[in-house]
Amino acid sequence: MNMQDIFAEDTGNGTPLVLVHGFLGSSDMWSPQIEFFKDNFRVIAPALPGFGFSNTVNSCDSIECMAKTILNLLEKKEIKKFNLLGHSMGGMIVQEIAKLVGEKILKLICYGTGPRGNIPGRFETIDQSREKLKNNGLKDTAYRIAKTWFVEEEKAKHFYLCEEAGKQTSVEAADNGLIAMKNWNGIESLKNIKNETLIIWGDQDRAYNFNQVETLNNNIPNSDLKVIKGCSHNVHLEKPEEFNTVVEEFLIKN
């Protein structure tokens, strides 16, 4: 597989903390986390192929391809061990990374995500999102989907980060991302995740219902579930202080 170089925010010192964004996301959507964690961690926030500042890179149509693209980035940076946090589609990617190189992961965080790529209970099916993308265009689709990520929808303080990320995404990457999710299933791999794992979920998430995160928690042997109340899909932008504290406490505990 010919891996192209992708853009990544890379700042701070200490143990690497890799932040993997989700569908229609970008490295900028981690801004509150980068600012918070950079004093104690080397924070690396890649922009997936076709997204954010990597929007000129050929996109992936499989979760495995996305995982290998990130691993290629980390290899070029000569990073041998790292903490790994993935959100939404990024949560699927980090599960795939754990399957491929679990021994390199210090601690794993699966946030606002699930083990099934077709995402049962999602506000609309993957096929419906693909059809609306085709008929209504990227701008309308990105704006409409991003609204579901916040309890306050487009009035949320950090909604603008999602709106900008949606604009940066290539149409090909958006469609390929939906294809990648639909065709992925990580259920059988969960029992093989040996890493200490934290699962984070907003109790009003319209993308991944409680059954999704419960399945993760029940099947990953060494896992713990933290539910953040009053949040939808983007807890890290709705309640960044609470989210950051939860993540920090998990990372620094022995």
N, C-alpha and C positions, 0 to 999 in steps of 0.2 A: 504494500500500500504506500503510495507516494504521499507523504505528509508535508503539507505546506506550513510555513511558520504562521502562527497566530499572534495577535497582540495580547499583552497581559500587563495590567498594573502590577508593579513589583516594588514594594516599599517596606521599610522597617528592618529591624534586626531581631534575631532570635530564631526559635524553631519555626519552620515554614508552616503557614496556614493557607491552604488552597481553597478558594471560594469559587464554586461553579454555579453560574446563573442558569435560569430556566428559559423556557420558550419565550420568544420575543423580548429577551433580556439583553443585558450588556454588563460589562465590568463596572460601569458608572452606577449601576443600581445597588452596588455594595458600598457606596460612599460613606454612610454612617459607620459601617463595620471597619472599613479601611482606616478611617480616622481614629476609631476607638482602639483597634488591635495593634496598630503599627508600632506603638511604644514597646510592646513586649513580644511581638511576633514578626517574622518576615511574611508579610501578607502578599499573596499572589492571586490575582483575580483575572483569569483569562477571559477574553471575548471569544466565544465559540465561532467556528468557521461560518461566515455569512452573517454574523451578528455584530453589533457595536462597531468598534474600530477594526474588527476583522471582516467587515462586510464585503471586501473585495476578494476574500479567500473562498475558494470553492467549498460549498456547504456539504455536510454529511447527510445521508439518508438512513443512517443507522446509529443506534446508541453506542454500539461497539466502536464505530469509526470516531465518534466524538470523544469517547474515553481514550482511545489510542492517540488522538490528536493532543489531548492534555498530557498524557504520559510522555509523548515526544517532546513537548515543551519543557517538562520537568527534567527530562534526561539531558536536554541541551543546556539547562541551567545547572546541571550536575547536582540535583537534589535527590538524595537517596531515601530519606524518610520525611514524612510530612503528615500533618493533621489535614483532614479533608472534610469539607462541608459542601453539600449540594442541595439546591433548592428546586423543587418542582421537577421539570425535565432534567435539571442538573442533579436532582436526587437519584434519578434513574442512572445517570452517568456515573455517579460515585459508587452506586451498587455494582455497576459493571467494572469499575476500576478495582473495587474490592475483590471481585471475582478473578480479575487478571493478575493483580499484584498486591494482594491483601497484606503480605508481609512488609510492604513499604509504608503502610498506613499506621500512624501512631494511634490516633483516635478518629472515629468516623461519626459524622453528623448527617442524618437524613432528615431534611426539613421540608414540610409541606409537600410530601411526595408519597409514592406508593410503589408496590412491586409489580403492578400490571399496567402495561403501556396503553391499553385501550381505555383506562381510567373509568371504571364503572361508577356511576353517580355524578359524573362531571356535569356542569351546567348545560353542556351540549356535547354531542358525540364528536369524536375526532373527524369523522366523515362530514358532519355538519359544518365544522370549522373550515375544512378544506373547501367545501362548496361555497361558503360565504366569502372566503378569501378569493376564490375564483370570480365570484359574481360582483362583490362589493369593493374589492381592492384591498391592498395592504393597510393603508391609513385608517380606513373605516374599521377593518377587522381588528387591528392592533388596539385602537382606542376602545372599541366595544369590549374586547376581552380584558384589557387592563382595568376597566371599571369594576369587573367582578372580583378583582384581587384586593379590594379595599372595602371595608364596611361603609365608609363615606364616599365610595366610588370616586368620581373625578374631582370631588371637593377635598380629598385627602391631601395633606401637606406635601407628601412626596410623590404624588401622582405624576408630576411633570417628568420625573426620572424615567418612568415607564413609558410615557408618551414619547419622549425623546428616543428611548431605546427602540420603540416600535418603528419610528421613522428611519432609523439607521439600518434596520434589518433588510436584507435583500428578499425579494418575493420568493426566489428559489429556496432560500434558507428557511423561510416560514413554512412553505409547503413540505420541504424535506424534513423539517422538524416534526411536523404532524405525522408524516409517514413513518419516521424513525420511532416515534412513541407508539403508534398503533401496532407496529410489528415486533415490539419488544415485550418480553415477559421474564421477570426476574424471580418468580416464586420459588423455583427449584433451587436457586442459588442461595437463598436466605440462610438456610441451615448451615451453610459452609462459611458464612461471615464470622470470623473468629475475633474480630476487632471489638473493643469496647465501643458501644454505639449509643448515641443519643438521638432520639426521635423527637422533633419539635412540630407542633401542629396548632394552628389557630382554630378556635372552636366554631367559627362561622365560615370556614373554608368552603367555597363553592366549587373548587376544582377537585379536591381530594376529600372524600367523606371519612368519617371516623373508622369505618371498616377497613379502609386502606392502611391507615397508620397502625391500627390494632393488629392487622396481619403482619406488618413489619415487626412490631413489638413481640408478638407471640412466636415468631419464627426465627428471629435473630437471637442466638443464645444469650449473649451478654449485652442486652439492650435495656434502655430506660426511656419512658415516654414522658414528655413535658408538654402539657396543654396550656396555651396562652389564651386567656379569655378576652372576649371583645375584639377579636381580630379575624380577618378573612385570610386570604392566601399569602399576603405579603407582611407577615408579622415583623420582619426585619426593618420594614419602612413604616409600619403603623405604630409599633411600640419598640423603637430601636434600643432604648435604654434597657428595657426588660429583656429583650432578645439578647443583647450583647452580654448582659450579666449572666444569663443562663448558660450561654456558650462559654464564657470565660471560666465560670465555676467548674464546668465539665472538663475543660482543657487543663486546668491547673491542679485538679484533685489527683491524688496519687492512686 
